[in-house]
Amino acid sequence: MGVTDRQTSRMVDAVQRWRIAFRRGAPALDLGPAEIARAWESAIGAASIPVVMSAAATPRPRLTFAAPLPPGRVAEHDLADLVLGERWPLARLRPVLGAALPAGFELVDLYDIWLGAPAITASLSAMSHRAVLGGVPFDELAGAVAGLLAAPRLERSRAKSERKVIYDLRPLIVDLRVGPGTVAAVAAAPASALAPASAPASASGPASASAVASGPASASASAPALASAPALRMALRTSSDGPSGRPDEVILAVGDALGRELELVDLVRERLWTADEVPTLG
């Protein structure tokens, strides 16, 4: 289907669709989803990449992000789709797009996607996360994870429209394991960017359940403590029209299994997975 060219007002056909894998870190950690979209649209336009414009009253580039990226969250392999009105080979697009991305974003890979494939938002099937946790020994955390994976059902409650909905978290967990902690966001952002809005930053004790649900705790913990903190790695199912696994609910479930609250030091979105991929934590 043709769309209007912003410069010439003529109809331009979409001829190519590129899927962009990218990283986000400092100094772009404070940007919300709308700010990220505007920054990318401006950068792509300035680079003269022949992106197709929408047919809306106010045309915008055909650029679609797979999932909103919360402020303060490092992403290591997020996805976006870009539709072009000219066919550009990989060797041409990669250097131009890589140089054009706003500060804090880095090009990881590019995939030439069939134009008729489902939208990236509908194709998303899972997300991988890495949560660095303080105040819990590696062995204890591994034991709790083994118990969760062996459970036939993990009943949790979630607020929805001013009421609580009971659901089973277990089928939403594709993979769950414990590994060494790597504090990416702590190295890339100031403590204020990591502290949850609902609670002051503190390294003196565990984060409350609300703090775990809101975001990582303080980055002021000592370097030796962070170096020895274990990481909870999880691959969770996600859906645009059904239930999705959330990392905060998994962390709370692990804390319940251990009988105490956990201190969330850092939370990274490691990768987004589409339906034609098999999620793995490697």
N, C-alpha and C positions, 0 to 999 in steps of 0.2 A: 504494500500500500504506500502511495506517495505521501510526502509531508512537505510543508513549506520551508524553503530555504530562507534563513534569517536575512541574508544580505540581498538576495535577488527576487524574493517573493515567488520564485518558480517552484514547481513541485519536484521534489528530489526523492528518488526511490532508495529504500534501504537495500544495500547490496552485501553487507558484511556485518557480522556481530562478533565482537571480541569479548571474551571473559577475562577479566583482570584479577589476578591474585596479588594482594598487596599487604604490606606491614604498616602499622601505625604506632608511633612512639612520640617522644618529645620532639619538637615543641607543640605538637598537635593534640596532646592528651586532653586539653580542656574543651575541645570542640564538641558540640552536640551534633546529632545527625543532620539537621538543617544547615548548620555552619559548614560541615564537611561537604555536603552536596554543593553549596555555593562556591566553596573554595576550589573544588574539582572542576565545576563548570567553567569558572573564570580561567583556570589554568589551561584547560583543554582548548577553550576558545582562543586564548592568547597564543597557543602553539600552532594554530591553523590546522589542526586535525579535522578532517572533513566529517564531523559528527552530524548525524541527521537530527533535525529539530522537530519537536512535537508540533501538532496541528492546533494547539491550544491558542486562546486569544493572546496570551503572552508566551510565545514559543520558548521552550527550554531544551537543552541537549537531551537526546535519548540515552540517558545514563541512569542505570538502576543498581542500587546497592542491595545485596542479598538480605541483609539484616541490619537494623539500627545498631550502632556501636555506642555504648554508654560513655559519657565523659569520664576521663580518668582511666579507662581500660586500654591496656596495651593489646594490640592484635598482631598476630604473627602470620596469618594466612587468611585474610578476609577476601570477599569476592564482590565484584561489580561487573555489570554488562554494559558495553558501549557499542552503539549501532552507528555504522559509517555509511555515507553516501557514495564513497569511492572505495575500491578494493585496494587495501594497503597490505603488502607482505609483512611478515613478522620482522624481517631484517630492517624494514623502514620504520615500522611503528614503535618497536621496542626502544630505540634510543631517543626518539622524540617524546614519547609518553614518559619514559623514565626521567628525562630531564625536566619535563613540565609539571610533574606532580608537586603539590604544595609542600612546604617544609614540614617534616615530621612523617611523611608518607614515602614508602619505598616500594618500587615495583619488584615483585617476586617472580611472576610468570604470566604468560599470555596464552590463551587457548582460542583458536578459531572455531566458533560455535555455529552450528546450523541455524539459519534465520528462523526456521519453523519450530525450533525446540521450545519446550515450555519456558515461561519466564523464570528468571533466576530465583525470584521469591517463592515460586511454586516448586522449584526443583530442590530447594534446600531440605535435607533430610536429617542432619545431625550437626552438632557443634562439639568441639573438643575444648576443654578448659584445664588450666593448671592453677590450683590454689595452694599457696604456701601457707602452712599452718604452724603457729607457735604454741608452745606449752604442752605438746604431746609427743612422747617418744615414738620413733619410727615403728618399732615392733607392736606397740599398742594400736597405732593407727592401722597397720597392716591387718591385725586381728579383727578390728572392727569392720574393715572393708570386706574381709573374707566372710564375715557374718552377714553383711548386707547382701552380698552376691549369692549367698546360699539361701536367703530368705525367699519363700514363694510369693510373699506379698509385703510391700512396704507402704502401709497406709499413712497418708499425709493429708493435711487440710490446707486449703488455699482460699484466701478471701476473694470473693467475686460478687460484684453488685451488692455490697453491704451484707453479704452472707457467706458462710463458710461452706466450701465444697470439699467433700472427701474424695480422694483419688488414690490410685495405686502408683507409686513412684517406680517400682521395680521394673516394669516393662519399658520404661523410658531410659533406663541405664543400659547402654550398649556395651560399655567397658568401664572398668573402675580399677585403678591400681595406685600404689604408693611408690614414689621415687624421690630422688634428692631434690631439694628445693633450689630453684633458680629465680631470684627476685628481680625480674625484668623491670617492673614498674617502679620499684624503689630506686633502681639505678637511674631511671630516666626522668623521674618526676619528683617535685618537692613533696614533703609530707602533707601539705595542705590539699594537694590534688588527690591524695589517697585516702584521706580521712572521711568517714561517712558523715553526711550532713546532719544525721540525727544524734550524733554523739561526738564529744571532743576526742581528738587524737590522744592516745595514751599507750605507753608500752609497759605500764605497771601491772596490767592484769588482762584477763581474756576479754574479748569483745562480747557484748551482749548478743542475744539472738537477733535483735533488730539491727545491730551493727553488722552482723554477718550478712543479713539480707540486703543491707544498703550498700556495702562496699568494703574494700580493704581497710584494715586498721592502720595505725600509725607506722610511718617509716623510720621512727626514731629508735627502734630496737638495735642492740649492738650488733656489729658485723659478725662476731663469732656465733651469736645466737641465730642469726639469719642463715649462716652457712650450714648449721646443723639442723635447721628446720626442715621437716619432710614436706613433700609436695603431694597433694591429692590430685591425680590426673583422671579426668573423666570424659567419656564420649557419651553424649546425651541426645536422644531423639528429639527432633523438632518438627513442627508442622504448621503450615499457614492456616489450616482449618481443623486442627485437632489438638490434643494435649501435647505439651512440650516439656522436656526436663529442664530444670533450672539448677545452676550450680549451687546457689544458696540453699536450696532445699536438700541437696545431697549432703552439703556440709552440716546442716542442722540434723539430718538423719544420722550421720556419723557421730556427731556430738551426743545425740540421744543414746546411741549404742554404747558409747564410752561413759555415759552418765555425767557428762560435764560439757560446758560451753567451750568452743574452740576459738582461738584467736586467729582471725584472718589477717595475715601479713600482706599478702599480695594475690591478685587474681588476674590471670591472663587468658584471653581467648586465643587458643592455639591454632584452631583451624575450623573452617566451615566445610561441610561435606554435602555434595549433591546426591541425588537418588541413584546415579549411575556409578557411585563410588562405594567402597566398603570402608566404613570408619575404622581406624586403627590408631592405637596410641604408640605403636612402634616400640 
